[in-house]
Amino acid sequence: MYAFIENLLLAVTTLFTNKLRSLLTVLGVVVGTFTVIAVASVLTGLKVRTKELAEQTGPNVLYVTKYDNIGPRFSRPPAEERQRKVLVYEDALAINELPSVYAASPQLIVGSFGPSASQFSVKYKGQEAVRPIIFGVWANYPEVRVVTLKAGRFFTKEEHDRKLNVVILGPVVAENLFQKTDPLEKEIEIEGALFRVIGVLDKGASGLFGDTVEDRQLLIPYATAAKQHPEIVNGDRGISVIAHSRDGQFNRMQDEITELMRRRRGVRSDQPNNFGLNTPDAIFATFDSITTFLTLIVIPISGAGLLVGGVGVMNIMLVSVTERTREIGVRRAIGARRFDILTQFLIEAISLTSTGGGIGILIGVGISWGLNVFFPSIPSVVPLWSVFVGFGISAGVGVIFGLWPALRAARLDPAEALRYE
């Protein structure tokens, strides 16, 4: 233990004696380590945020759609899915009557989910909503999925059946249009038609990279939306249906909806489903595949930084062995063993890379903190395992790339080392 402490102090003294050289040597280790920490924090933040979003949607909810996957896509749906029949209003009525279904509602979507979602205008006294999305739903929508009102109320079945122009605003839409003013009972202009605001939704979990669809939504009666947009109801996209199962009957509901939809759409027993059933977990699982993809890209990059740092450490340690050849000879002459010399230089290499790893960890944690403070739309949570992994990898680099210089120092002939100038 005494020898270990002595070698450690000697290594630290050497590092501080050559501060600039030491810093330049471990620069690659610093970059590789803080990259691991920063990427792990963002990916962990994404997973936490997607879990919050899935819980916000509500348990035991099933989306019935024309497409197999309604989550984010990197390309257009396959031709087979695009050519399928759309869901119709009668499908929603039939699903709502199933024994296992607690409540169901059709969903008519006006707008898109991408950056070009603002395909129509929502205005109030010169103010305009940013990328709004209209959802036409039934009056029982709060029974289908989680809907938390900050103010006002939801529309009634009578208002739905009379096709009244009433609307519930998402929190971001309300802020865009009214700022600090109370929006209730005000009339806003949606595509040139006046709608009376009867409710405002509460702010839920933040989106993965900004506001969620729920923040930018406007909920209006399905009958009103269908009257104003028959081209969507009868077009290629059609509607979707959201169903909420009774307690403990989610699997039964899924089976009943599958059997019902296959029968209604004339699917033979030897044919696959020509419709999609999606759960919130399945939708957000797509983001897990995205984070895995990002990991496969970024980790090799950080590994390259660690490799460069390791090569730099090995080179500088070889130079250090050459510079200190006479010192090694003196130590051997007064009784130091080869193992002592090996340990001295190996500890020096590990100290060098561990210092770089510590600096990298501090920078990585600082980046995560900066993202949370200055860019809250980018979720970032530093997982404890990434700190240990980052430090362990940096120390491992010191062992791997410091071993050869340490062996070379330990194998020097004492007599030759003493004569070295």
DABEL-V809090 format. One record per backbone hydrogen bond with DSSP energy under -0.5 kcal/mol. NH is the residue of the N-H (numbers start at 1). CO is the residue of the C=O. If there is no record, write none. Layout:
NH|CO / NH|CO
This chain:
5|1 / 6|2 / 7|3 / 8|4 / 9|5 / 10|6 / 11|7 / 12|8 / 13|9 / 14|10 / 15|11 / 16|12 / 17|13 / 18|14 / 19|16 / 22|18 / 23|19 / 24|20 / 25|21 / 26|22 / 27|24 / 30|26 / 31|27 / 32|28 / 33|29 / 34|30 / 35|31 / 36|32 / 37|33 / 38|34 / 39|35 / 40|36 / 41|37 / 42|38 / 43|39 / 44|40 / 45|41 / 46|42 / 47|43 / 48|44 / 49|45 / 50|46 / 51|47 / 52|48 / 53|49 / 54|50 / 55|51 / 56|52 / 57|53 / 58|54 / 61|58 / 62|243 / 63|278 / 64|62 / 64|241 / 65|63 / 65|276 / 81|78 / 82|78 / 83|79 / 84|81 / 87|239 / 91|88 / 92|88 / 93|89 / 94|90 / 95|91 / 96|92 / 97|93 / 97|94 / 98|95 / 101|98 / 102|100 / 102|244 / 103|244 / 105|242 / 107|240 / 108|136 / 109|107 / 110|108 / 110|134 / 111|109 / 112|117 / 117|114 / 119|117 / 123|189 / 124|127 / 127|124 / 129|122 / 131|129 / 133|216 / 134|110 / 135|218 / 136|108 / 137|135 / 137|220 / 141|138 / 143|140 / 144|140 / 144|141 / 145|141 / 146|57 / 149|147 / 150|200 / 151|200 / 153|198 / 160|156 / 161|157 / 162|158 / 163|160 / 164|159 / 166|164 / 167|196 / 168|219 / 169|199 / 170|217 / 172|215 / 173|215 / 174|170 / 175|171 / 176|172 / 177|173 / 178|174 / 179|175 / 181|178 / 185|197 / 186|183 / 188|186 / 188|195 / 189|123 / 190|188 / 190|193 / 191|121 / 191|189 / 193|190 / 195|188 / 196|165 / 197|186 / 198|167 / 198|196 / 199|167 / 200|151 / 201|169 / 202|148 / 207|210 / 210|207 / 216|212 / 216|213 / 217|214 / 218|133 / 219|168 / 220|135 / 220|218 / 221|166 / 222|137 / 225|221 / 226|222 / 227|223 / 228|224 / 229|225 / 232|229 / 233|229 / 234|230 / 235|232 / 238|232 / 239|87 / 240|107 / 241|64 / 242|105 / 243|62 / 244|103 / 245|60 / 246|100 / 249|246 / 253|249 / 254|250 / 255|251 / 256|252 / 257|253 / 258|254 / 259|255 / 260|256 / 261|257 / 262|258 / 263|259 / 264|260 / 265|261 / 266|263 / 267|262 / 268|266 / 271|268 / 276|65 / 278|63 / 280|61 / 283|279 / 284|280 / 285|281 / 286|282 / 286|283 / 287|284 / 288|284 / 289|285 / 290|286 / 291|287 / 292|288 / 293|289 / 294|290 / 295|291 / 296|292 / 297|293 / 298|294 / 299|295 / 301|297 / 302|298 / 303|299 / 304|300 / 305|301 / 306|302 / 307|303 / 308|304 / 309|305 / 310|306 / 311|307 / 312|308 / 313|309 / 314|310 / 315|311 / 316|312 / 317|313 / 318|314 / 319|315 / 320|316 / 321|317 / 322|318 / 323|319 / 324|320 / 325|322 / 328|324 / 329|325 / 330|326 / 331|327 / 332|328 / 333|329 / 334|330 / 335|332 / 336|331 / 341|337 / 342|338 / 343|339 / 344|340 / 345|341 / 346|342 / 347|343 / 348|344 / 349|345 / 350|346 / 351|347 / 352|348 / 353|349 / 354|350 / 355|351 / 356|352 / 357|353 / 358|354 / 359|355 / 360|356 / 361|357 / 362|358 / 363|359 / 364|360 / 365|361 / 366|362 / 367|363 / 368|364 / 369|365 / 370|366 / 371|367 / 372|368 / 373|369 / 374|370 / 375|370 / 375|371 / 378|375 / 379|208 / 379|377 / 381|41 / 383|381 / 386|383 / 387|383 / 387|384 / 388|384 / 389|385 / 390|386 / 391|387 / 392|388 / 393|389 / 394|390 / 395|391 / 396|392 / 397|393 / 398|394 / 399|395 / 400|396 / 401|397 / 402|398 / 403|399 / 406|402 / 407|403 / 408|404 / 409|405 / 410|406 / 411|407 / 412|409 / 417|413 / 418|414 / 419|415 / 420|417
